[in-house]
Structures are given as C-alpha cells and as structure tokens.
Amino acid sequence: MSEHQITVLVMAPLVALFAWSVAAINGAVERGKYDINPAIGIRTSSTMHCEDCWRAGHHAAAGPLCHMLPPVLLLALAALAATLLESVSGPVPAYAMLAVGFSWIMAAMVAAAHKANAAARNLHPENQHPDAQLPR
C-alpha cells in the first residue's frame, strides 16, 4: 500500500466526519441543546443578539448544512474508490475529490452563516438591531 493510499484512507473518513459534525452541532443548537455561547454555533452579532435570533439563525442554517452531507459523503466514498485504482489513474483523482469535498463543506458553512445572519436580522425592526446600519 502506498503512502498516497494511506493518506486517502485516513483523510476521506475525516472529511466525512467533519461534514457530519458541522451538521450535527447545528442540529443540536437548533434543538435548543446550546444557548448563546462563545464556543459553539453560528456566532455573528445578529445571531447572538438574543435567544430568538440565535434559534432563528440556526434553524435557517439547517438547510444548507443538511444538503451538504450527501455530496460530501459521496465524494469521500469516491475518493476511497479512486485510491484503489491508484495504479491506473495515480493519486490525483482521490486527492482532488477530497479537496472538492472539503471545499463543499466550506461553501455550505458560508451559505449557512449568510442564511442564519439574514434570518436573525429579519426578527427585529431596523432601529432595534445591532447591525441596522449595515445594508441588507
């Protein structure tokens, strides 16, 4: 077994675990397991404004984060399959699939934060929200 295959065999499950943990943490926050805190959740000034903003923001973020899971899991499985074919295709396809999977997670996190921020800001009139001076 080559060092490239070992790397992919370790990294593919880690990418999948990272995607699952991001979605699971948001789900726990959405269900009310974690109140506003400095460590866990989507922490923007809008989502941390009050408990209602916190819950609304995490509820809005659930869509992008849940839709992130199937493609990332498929990319991780495809990377594992590609590493078995390394003798034919080389290590690049497996590494590329892992990079795309990780990029997909990052894009979903940005989309989730954007949706969470927008949902939290929509709960309060413009003059009461800390981000009222920022354009929507």
Backbone as a chain_set.jsonl record, in Angstrom:
{"seq": "MSEHQITVLVMAPLVALFAWSVAAINGAVERGKYDINPAIGIRTSSTMHCEDCWRAGHHAAAGPLCHMLPPVLLLALAALAATLLESVSGPVPAYAMLAVGFSWIMAAMVAAAHKANAAARNLHPENQHPDAQLPR", "coords": {"N": [[0.854, -1.179, 0.0], [0.593, 2.189, -0.871], [1.936, 5.387, 0.241], [0.253, 7.408, -0.545], [-2.211, 6.126, -0.799], [-2.651, 5.414, 1.87], [-2.845, 7.945, 3.004], [-5.225, 8.911, 1.785], [-7.016, 6.986, 2.731], [-7.079, 7.679, 5.396], [-7.805, 10.414, 5.339], [-10.281, 10.616, 3.912], [-12.389, 9.49, 5.594], [-12.105, 11.4, 7.638], [-12.827, 13.83, 6.41], [-15.517, 13.267, 5.846], [-16.438, 12.895, 8.483], [-16.008, 15.449, 9.513], [-17.854, 16.951, 8.004], [-20.248, 15.757, 8.864], [-20.122, 16.382, 11.617], [-20.29, 19.188, 11.645], [-22.921, 19.592, 10.687], [-24.292, 18.155, 12.67], [-23.697, 19.561, 15.031], [-24.921, 22.032, 14.471], [-27.552, 21.092, 14.357], [-27.926, 20.304, 17.034], [-27.752, 22.772, 18.324], [-29.909, 24.016, 17.108], [-32.02, 22.487, 18.116], [-32.032, 23.407, 20.675], [-30.161, 22.601, 22.546], [-27.839, 23.987, 23.076], [-27.413, 27.182, 24.326], [-26.912, 30.684, 23.561], [-23.497, 31.113, 23.212], [-19.879, 31.349, 23.612], [-18.486, 29.473, 22.099], [-19.725, 27.405, 20.517], [-21.668, 27.088, 17.6], [-23.273, 29.324, 15.205], [-21.876, 32.265, 15.271], [-22.527, 35.345, 14.964], [-22.919, 38.914, 15.133], [-25.591, 39.366, 14.702], [-26.892, 36.837, 15.062], [-26.294, 36.405, 17.704], [-27.677, 38.294, 19.052], [-30.052, 37.92, 20.567], [-31.91, 35.283, 22.246], [-34.006, 34.453, 20.55], [-33.089, 35.28, 18.03], [-30.826, 33.69, 17.888], [-31.915, 31.08, 17.795], [-33.551, 31.274, 15.478], [-31.642, 31.852, 13.522], [-30.026, 29.519, 13.513], [-31.913, 27.666, 12.788], [-32.469, 28.497, 10.181], [-29.994, 27.967, 9.051], [-29.907, 25.252, 8.893], [-30.802, 24.069, 6.488], [-28.799, 24.514, 4.295], [-26.677, 23.139, 5.535], [-27.586, 20.518, 5.96], [-28.073, 19.748, 3.334], [-25.523, 19.655, 2.456], [-24.355, 17.291, 3.28], [-24.914, 14.721, 1.73], [-23.507, 15.068, -0.884], [-20.853, 15.429, 0.02], [-20.333, 13.073, 1.424], [-20.57, 11.241, -0.685], [-18.421, 12.107, -2.282], [-16.288, 11.509, -0.566], [-16.502, 8.716, -0.453], [-16.067, 8.184, -3.17], [-13.45, 9.048, -3.369], [-12.194, 7.127, -1.822], [-12.685, 4.905, -3.449], [-11.288, 5.718, -5.735], [-8.706, 5.666, -4.79], [-8.178, 2.993, -4.706], [-7.802, 2.461, -7.328], [-5.391, 3.564, -7.903], [-3.088, 2.636, -9.158], [-3.757, 2.732, -11.81], [-4.772, 5.333, -12.347], [-3.28, 7.094, -10.821], [-2.536, 9.189, -7.891], [-3.866, 11.625, -7.983], [-6.732, 11.943, -8.708], [-8.08, 10.992, -6.367], [-7.124, 12.727, -4.362], [-8.086, 15.107, -5.417], [-10.852, 14.738, -5.221], [-11.168, 14.724, -2.445], [-10.354, 17.34, -1.889], [-12.348, 18.785, -3.225], [-14.561, 17.915, -1.767], [-13.964, 18.979, 0.798], [-13.954, 21.689, 0.138], [-16.615, 21.962, -0.567], [-17.832, 21.675, 1.916], [-16.879, 24.0, 3.194], [-18.078, 25.977, 1.57], [-20.779, 25.443, 2.078], [-20.862, 26.085, 4.776], [-20.391, 28.844, 4.696], [-22.666, 29.659, 3.244], [-24.622, 28.832, 5.063], [-24.046, 30.465, 7.28], [-24.609, 32.946, 6.144], [-27.387, 32.691, 5.617], [-28.283, 32.278, 8.242], [-27.581, 34.686, 9.469], [-29.169, 36.491, 8.0], [-31.752, 35.566, 8.667], [-31.801, 36.036, 11.418], [-31.524, 38.818, 11.489], [-33.917, 39.598, 10.367], [-35.785, 39.337, 12.339], [-36.108, 41.545, 13.986], [-37.103, 45.005, 14.109], [-35.511, 47.502, 12.045], [-34.368, 49.644, 13.56], [-33.837, 48.55, 16.024], [-31.961, 46.587, 15.906], [-28.563, 45.427, 16.247], [-27.043, 45.477, 13.897], [-28.212, 47.326, 12.267], [-27.352, 49.501, 10.738], [-25.972, 48.403, 8.652], [-26.044, 47.488, 5.18], [-28.589, 45.456, 3.632]], "CA": [[0.0, 0.0, 0.0], [1.429, 3.38, -0.991], [1.665, 6.455, 1.203], [-0.905, 8.15, -1.054], [-3.398, 5.368, -0.436], [-2.834, 5.544, 3.325], [-3.32, 9.315, 3.239], [-6.636, 8.995, 1.398], [-7.776, 6.134, 3.65], [-7.239, 8.424, 6.643], [-8.452, 11.707, 5.116], [-11.674, 10.508, 3.454], [-13.296, 9.444, 6.751], [-12.036, 12.651, 8.393], [-13.645, 14.825, 5.705], [-16.917, 12.89, 6.091], [-16.716, 13.157, 9.893], [-16.085, 16.899, 9.668], [-19.149, 17.38, 7.45], [-21.308, 15.29, 9.768], [-20.064, 17.094, 12.893], [-20.801, 20.543, 11.435], [-24.382, 19.488, 10.624], [-24.796, 17.679, 13.967], [-23.61, 20.656, 16.001], [-26.009, 22.965, 14.164], [-28.799, 20.456, 14.772], [-28.026, 20.371, 18.495], [-28.062, 24.158, 18.667], [-31.281, 24.269, 16.63], [-32.942, 21.827, 19.042], [-32.0, 24.081, 21.968], [-29.207, 21.999, 23.48], [-26.857, 25.01, 23.413], [-27.847, 28.567, 24.25], [-25.858, 31.576, 23.063], [-22.243, 30.836, 23.915], [-18.726, 31.806, 22.829], [-17.719, 28.372, 21.51], [-20.423, 26.509, 19.597], [-22.773, 27.664, 16.858], [-23.002, 30.399, 14.26], [-21.757, 33.409, 16.167], [-22.407, 36.679, 14.372], [-23.603, 39.863, 16.018], [-27.039, 39.206, 14.505], [-27.408, 35.612, 15.681], [-26.08, 36.458, 19.152], [-28.424, 39.431, 19.585], [-30.956, 37.411, 21.6], [-32.203, 33.853, 22.079], [-34.848, 34.254, 19.36], [-32.203, 35.397, 16.863], [-29.959, 32.504, 17.924], [-32.684, 29.926, 17.314], [-33.967, 31.51, 14.089], [-30.465, 31.741, 12.678], [-29.618, 28.119, 13.374], [-32.961, 26.983, 12.024], [-32.254, 28.85, 8.768], [-28.738, 27.358, 8.603], [-30.042, 23.793, 8.789], [-30.958, 23.652, 5.091], [-27.521, 24.344, 3.596], [-25.797, 22.162, 6.186], [-28.101, 19.165, 5.695], [-27.88, 19.458, 1.911], [-24.094, 19.474, 2.239], [-23.901, 15.946, 3.645], [-24.839, 13.676, 0.692], [-22.402, 15.192, -1.839], [-19.549, 15.245, 0.677], [-20.173, 11.637, 1.687], [-20.297, 10.585, -1.969], [-17.054, 12.442, -2.687], [-15.371, 10.746, 0.284], [-16.541, 7.326, -0.939], [-15.416, 8.152, -4.478], [-12.008, 9.157, -3.136], [-11.748, 5.792, -1.39], [-12.684, 4.041, -4.637], [-10.216, 6.161, -6.623], [-7.407, 5.259, -4.254], [-7.983, 1.588, -5.073], [-7.38, 2.471, -8.73], [-4.218, 4.429, -7.994], [-2.114, 2.101, -10.117], [-4.216, 3.106, -13.149], [-5.002, 6.768, -12.509], [-2.41, 7.893, -9.966], [-3.202, 9.669, -6.677], [-4.505, 12.932, -8.156], [-8.203, 11.953, -8.599], [-8.523, 10.836, -4.976], [-6.851, 13.982, -3.666], [-8.999, 16.126, -5.952], [-12.182, 14.514, -4.644], [-11.124, 15.183, -1.058], [-10.302, 18.802, -1.908], [-13.683, 19.262, -3.6], [-15.425, 17.654, -0.611], [-13.681, 19.969, 1.831], [-14.424, 22.983, -0.383], [-18.081, 21.93, -0.494], [-18.161, 21.935, 3.322], [-16.633, 25.415, 3.456], [-19.115, 26.749, 0.873], [-22.029, 25.256, 2.817], [-20.765, 26.838, 6.029], [-20.573, 30.263, 4.358], [-24.086, 29.829, 2.907], [-25.389, 28.687, 6.307], [-23.844, 31.677, 8.077], [-25.347, 34.026, 5.471], [-28.82, 32.489, 5.876], [-28.517, 32.477, 9.673], [-27.497, 36.121, 9.718], [-30.356, 37.129, 7.419], [-32.928, 35.191, 9.458], [-31.734, 36.731, 12.707], [-31.75, 40.251, 11.266], [-35.314, 39.822, 9.999], [-36.661, 39.224, 13.513], [-36.263, 42.808, 14.698], [-37.145, 46.208, 13.271], [-34.192, 48.056, 11.718], [-33.793, 50.523, 14.575], [-33.537, 47.811, 17.25], [-30.958, 45.542, 15.697], [-27.2, 45.964, 16.288], [-26.489, 45.627, 12.554], [-29.197, 48.085, 11.486], [-26.716, 50.423, 9.813], [-25.398, 47.665, 7.529], [-27.009, 47.217, 4.096], [-29.039, 44.07, 3.517]], "C": [[0.899, 1.241, 0.0], [1.062, 4.421, 0.073], [0.478, 7.303, 0.754], [-2.199, 7.433, -0.663], [-3.68, 5.486, 1.061], [-3.38, 6.931, 3.663], [-4.803, 9.434, 2.925], [-7.502, 8.15, 2.333], [-7.986, 6.8, 5.006], [-8.074, 9.68, 6.416], [-9.92, 11.612, 4.697], [-12.644, 10.382, 4.633], [-13.266, 10.732, 7.575], [-12.853, 13.756, 7.735], [-15.127, 14.537, 5.947], [-17.318, 13.184, 7.537], [-16.847, 14.656, 10.158], [-17.432, 17.419, 9.164], [-20.286, 16.988, 8.382], [-21.308, 16.095, 11.061], [-20.574, 18.527, 12.77], [-22.334, 20.525, 11.424], [-24.963, 19.069, 11.974], [-24.756, 18.772, 15.023], [-24.706, 21.676, 15.739], [-27.352, 22.381, 14.589], [-28.998, 20.504, 16.273], [-28.364, 21.781, 18.958], [-29.505, 24.478, 18.283], [-32.32, 23.658, 17.57], [-32.915, 22.426, 20.447], [-31.03, 23.487, 22.969], [-28.171, 23.026, 23.942], [-27.482, 26.387, 23.262], [-26.706, 29.39, 23.659], [-24.607, 31.351, 23.9], [-21.071, 31.263, 23.031], [-18.005, 30.704, 22.051], [-18.432, 27.605, 20.403], [-21.559, 27.257, 18.915], [-22.309, 28.744, 15.895], [-23.044, 31.696, 15.05], [-21.467, 34.692, 15.381], [-23.123, 37.63, 15.32], [-25.12, 39.723, 15.886], [-27.573, 37.962, 15.204], [-27.244, 35.62, 17.197], [-26.832, 37.611, 19.817], [-29.338, 39.011, 20.729], [-31.23, 35.94, 21.317], [-33.054, 33.579, 20.837], [-34.017, 34.327, 18.08], [-31.308, 34.17, 16.753], [-30.689, 31.3, 17.329], [-33.084, 30.093, 15.845], [-32.79, 31.352, 13.13], [-30.043, 30.301, 12.46], [-30.669, 27.288, 12.641], [-32.771, 27.252, 10.524], [-30.999, 28.182, 8.214], [-28.862, 25.857, 8.367], [-30.125, 23.319, 7.342], [-29.634, 23.464, 4.365], [-26.635, 23.263, 4.216], [-26.282, 20.728, 5.971], [-27.916, 18.777, 4.23], [-26.408, 19.253, 1.564], [-23.695, 18.009, 2.397], [-23.852, 14.935, 2.498], [-23.709, 13.861, -0.319], [-21.04, 14.947, -1.203], [-19.309, 13.763, 0.966], [-19.889, 10.874, 0.4], [-18.885, 10.878, -2.464], [-16.023, 11.673, -1.857], [-15.334, 9.28, -0.153], [-15.862, 7.2, -2.301], [-13.902, 8.271, -4.333], [-11.438, 7.821, -2.674], [-11.69, 4.834, -2.579], [-11.536, 4.418, -5.569], [-8.849, 5.743, -6.102], [-7.12, 3.785, -4.54], [-7.487, 1.463, -6.518], [-6.129, 3.321, -8.953], [-3.209, 3.936, -9.016], [-2.482, 2.476, -11.551], [-4.226, 4.62, -13.329], [-4.038, 7.651, -11.727], [-3.203, 8.448, -8.789], [-4.029, 10.941, -6.864], [-6.032, 12.887, -8.062], [-8.704, 11.834, -7.162], [-8.3, 12.12, -4.189], [-7.795, 15.086, -4.14], [-10.393, 15.97, -5.36], [-12.229, 14.957, -3.186], [-11.107, 16.709, -0.993], [-11.667, 19.394, -2.268], [-14.657, 19.051, -2.433], [-15.221, 18.681, 0.489], [-14.157, 21.353, 1.396], [-15.943, 23.078, -0.314], [-18.535, 22.236, 0.938], [-17.998, 23.428, 3.62], [-17.696, 26.297, 2.802], [-20.45, 26.637, 1.6], [-22.015, 26.029, 4.129], [-20.95, 28.339, 5.786], [-22.043, 30.537, 4.035], [-24.952, 29.747, 4.164], [-25.253, 29.934, 7.174], [-24.606, 32.854, 7.472], [-26.846, 33.9, 5.755], [-29.156, 32.731, 7.346], [-28.53, 33.963, 10.011], [-28.738, 36.836, 9.202], [-31.606, 36.819, 8.236], [-32.95, 35.921, 10.793], [-32.035, 38.217, 12.543], [-33.211, 40.55, 10.943], [-36.266, 39.745, 11.19], [-36.967, 40.56, 14.178], [-36.363, 43.963, 13.718], [-35.738, 46.788, 13.122], [-33.577, 48.842, 12.865], [-33.448, 49.8, 15.871], [-32.404, 46.807, 17.108], [-29.561, 46.122, 15.675], [-26.576, 46.175, 14.922], [-27.372, 46.496, 11.675], [-28.549, 49.004, 10.47], [-26.105, 49.71, 8.614], [-26.444, 47.428, 6.444], [-27.385, 45.742, 4.061], [-28.614, 43.586, 2.199]], "O": [[1.849, 1.328, 0.778], [0.014, 4.336, 0.713], [-0.231, 7.86, 1.592], [-3.166, 8.07, -0.246], [-4.832, 5.641, 1.465], [-4.267, 7.07, 4.505], [-5.559, 9.999, 3.715], [-8.606, 8.562, 2.689], [-8.968, 6.514, 5.691], [-8.96, 9.982, 7.216], [-10.724, 12.456, 5.094], [-13.639, 11.105, 4.67], [-14.283, 11.121, 8.149], [-13.504, 14.538, 8.428], [-15.904, 15.452, 6.22], [-18.421, 13.67, 7.786], [-17.7, 15.08, 10.938], [-18.072, 18.235, 9.826], [-21.178, 17.79, 8.657], [-22.374, 16.459, 11.558], [-21.22, 19.032, 13.688], [-22.97, 21.35, 12.08], [-26.011, 19.572, 12.379], [-25.683, 18.895, 15.823], [-25.356, 22.14, 16.676], [-28.199, 23.097, 15.124], [-30.115, 20.722, 16.743], [-29.165, 21.965, 19.875], [-30.229, 25.127, 19.037], [-33.379, 24.244, 17.793], [-33.683, 22.009, 21.315], [-31.076, 23.845, 24.146], [-27.68, 22.949, 25.068], [-28.016, 26.723, 22.205], [-25.66, 28.848, 23.302], [-24.647, 31.392, 25.13], [-21.249, 31.509, 21.838], [-16.998, 30.983, 21.4], [-17.789, 27.193, 19.437], [-22.319, 27.974, 19.566], [-21.119, 29.036, 15.784], [-24.111, 32.163, 15.447], [-20.313, 35.063, 15.169], [-23.852, 37.192, 16.21], [-25.85, 39.939, 16.854], [-28.604, 38.028, 15.872], [-27.972, 34.922, 17.902], [-26.647, 37.873, 21.006], [-29.387, 39.685, 21.758], [-30.833, 35.414, 20.277], [-32.843, 32.579, 20.15], [-34.214, 33.535, 17.158], [-31.06, 33.67, 15.656], [-30.154, 30.594, 16.473], [-32.967, 29.152, 15.06], [-32.936, 30.782, 12.049], [-29.733, 29.908, 11.335], [-30.338, 26.32, 11.956], [-32.898, 26.344, 9.704], [-30.947, 27.864, 7.026], [-28.008, 25.26, 7.711], [-29.573, 22.272, 7.006], [-29.36, 22.373, 3.865], [-25.925, 22.554, 3.503], [-25.466, 19.819, 5.818], [-27.635, 17.619, 3.919], [-26.087, 18.733, 0.496], [-22.785, 17.541, 1.712], [-22.802, 14.323, 2.305], [-23.0, 12.896, -0.601], [-20.169, 14.328, -1.815], [-18.201, 13.263, 0.771], [-19.062, 9.962, 0.389], [-18.223, 9.994, -3.006], [-15.001, 11.237, -2.386], [-14.264, 8.674, -0.217], [-15.16, 6.222, -2.558], [-13.156, 7.658, -5.096], [-10.344, 7.428, -3.077], [-10.752, 4.045, -2.7], [-10.882, 3.541, -6.133], [-7.934, 5.493, -6.887], [-5.961, 3.375, -4.608], [-6.835, 0.483, -6.879], [-5.853, 3.744, -10.076], [-2.545, 4.74, -9.67], [-1.609, 2.533, -12.417], [-3.746, 5.132, -14.341], [-3.995, 8.859, -11.961], [-4.407, 8.211, -8.689], [-4.816, 11.295, -5.986], [-6.601, 13.739, -7.379], [-9.66, 12.512, -6.785], [-9.173, 12.556, -3.439], [-8.248, 15.904, -3.339], [-11.043, 16.962, -5.033], [-13.235, 15.511, -2.743], [-11.769, 17.303, -0.143], [-12.088, 20.39, -1.681], [-15.483, 19.918, -2.15], [-16.188, 19.197, 1.051], [-14.704, 22.104, 2.204], [-16.494, 24.143, -0.035], [-19.503, 22.967, 1.145], [-18.875, 24.044, 4.226], [-18.163, 27.258, 3.412], [-21.174, 27.625, 1.725], [-23.04, 26.567, 4.547], [-21.592, 29.024, 6.583], [-22.605, 31.53, 4.497], [-25.907, 30.509, 4.311], [-26.239, 30.407, 7.74], [-25.181, 33.665, 8.198], [-27.5, 34.887, 6.093], [-30.19, 33.32, 7.662], [-29.393, 34.434, 10.753], [-29.295, 37.691, 9.89], [-32.428, 37.703, 8.474], [-34.004, 36.371, 11.243], [-32.727, 38.805, 13.373], [-33.69, 41.65, 11.221], [-37.447, 40.062, 11.049], [-37.981, 40.691, 14.864], [-35.785, 43.92, 12.632], [-34.88, 46.582, 13.981], [-32.379, 48.719, 13.119], [-32.817, 50.395, 16.745], [-31.945, 46.242, 18.101], [-29.369, 47.212, 15.138], [-25.656, 46.983, 14.794], [-27.289, 46.41, 10.449], [-29.144, 49.266, 9.425], [-25.749, 50.37, 7.637], [-27.611, 47.191, 6.755], [-26.581, 44.882, 4.423], [-28.874, 42.434, 1.851]]}, "num_chains": 1, "name": "protein.A"}
